[in-house]
Structure formats: C-alpha cells, structure tokens
C-alpha cells in the first residue's frame, strides 16, 4: 500500500475511533439518564449529536448538542439528593468526541494551547465566552443537582453550557434550581429524571468576525418522578409526578414561570424551535407510562 494511502487509512481509523459515543442512537448505559430510556422527540430538525458525557470512566448524563450553534439543546440527567454544595477548583473541559485528534471519549480539561481544527469547528471554546461580555456560562445540568464529586465535576464541560445573562444565571435561574433541589430532596422517593434545555432565535455571539455561539431566548426545565410521597403538602403535591418551568434569558423580564410539562410543551411549540410532535417524557411522565415499542 502506498504511503499516502496508509496515512489516509490511519487518519480515517482515528476518526472512527474518536466518533466513539457521539452517535445518533444512544447506548443502553447512556439511555438510563432518560425517562423510559427515551429522549425527547421533536428536535430532529437541528444539526445535533448525542453526547454521552463520560468522566472518570463512567457515563454521567446525556446532552443533545448543536454542532453548528455550538451549544447544547438540552442535557438530560438523573437528579441526586444533596445539600447543594458547589464543586470547587474544577477546570472547564471540552468534548474529545467532537474533535478529530483525540483517542479518548472522556471529557478533558482544555490544554494551554490548542489547534483551531481540533476544537473550534464543532464546539465552543473558552475564548468564545471570554469575549462574551454580556453573558456568562450557565450549566444545564448544574452541579447543585448532583451529589458525588465526579458527577459534580462532570457538569463543567462547555458542551453542557449556554450563554446566560448574569442576572438570570446568578439570581433567577440559580434560585429555581435551588427550589427544585429542595422539592425533589423532600418529596421524590424514587428516581427523578430532569431535562433542561433552551430555545434560540438566531442571535449569535461573534468572535473574530465569525458567528460562534447561539444565545438562548428561553431557558426551560422539566422533571419526572413517578415514585413520590403522596402525603406531600398540597402546595407541592400537584407538582408531582412531573412539573416544569421556563423563562426569558433577559434581565428586564426574567421571572421563571412554573407550569405543567404539557403546558411547557405547548408553549415551546409556539416558539417554532421544536416540532409539533415535541414531547419531553414518554407518556408525559404518567405513572403508568406506555411501554416502549421496538
């Protein structure tokens, strides 16, 4: 075989290895982060890839990532009861599965220097947020909703991050995450699945005269816990087995609105960001959810 052909074959083999768990279909071990093992439907029209977020040799959660807008459309994870401690001194990481020069499928800290072609084409990099003066990094799967140190650390990857107005991120959104943590801590007896996502409408953060990161218009989140305390006080009882909330990514009008999952789905369909068949949880998280079909 000619030298150029051997080189081409080697590069192709590396690319296949690197694609790893960035797939159109998720593996069984990654589907566990999704209620009934089924991802939300109605988002197939976007330029997306599933990322099974690996850290320290274990899958931690699932992200549907837009490789054109360089932000996650949603992250889906299992809520872990905790006191809400923040993870400290964790470096921001990138996703090697979206790179063409990596031999690992685990998220990695950004190296001190990195080549453009290896990172920037399919995902956001640190410089994108450094220049985003009006926004800061907001995690869709927050470390507050995890308990083990490795699960918390795994939330600090830019493939789990969207640009959020500081007032929204630090005051309104953070307060809502804290309230949901307390509610699920107190009243969810079994597994709670959470999906947190965004909608966009074309606004982009630019760097070096290039569109780099889509700015979310709305932030939204929904949880599903079919095994809950039926003696929950009424003020929280009607928020089980599922509930949701959403809000604008603006500092002028950023109150979070709590609604049923069905109402959230209806609202998001009106934004035209999702398809009309959009559904977050199979059977809308009914206690007797329909069985999956092959």
HULINRA-V967054 format. One line per field, one symbol per residue. psi: psi as a letter, one per 40 degrees, with the letter a starting at -180 (. if undefined). Layout:
psi = ???
This chain:
psi = hidddddddddddddddddbehidhiidddeeehhefhiiieeeeigihhhhhhhfeihdihhhhhedefiidihhihhhhieeiihifhiiiihdeeiefieieiiiihidiiiddddddeiiidddddegdeiihhhdhiddeididddddeefieeeiihihddddecdddddddddddddddehdahhhhhhaiiifehihihffihdhhhidiiiiiihgdgiheehiddedeeieiiiiiiigiedgfhhhhiiddddddddddeediieehhdiheffidgiiiii.
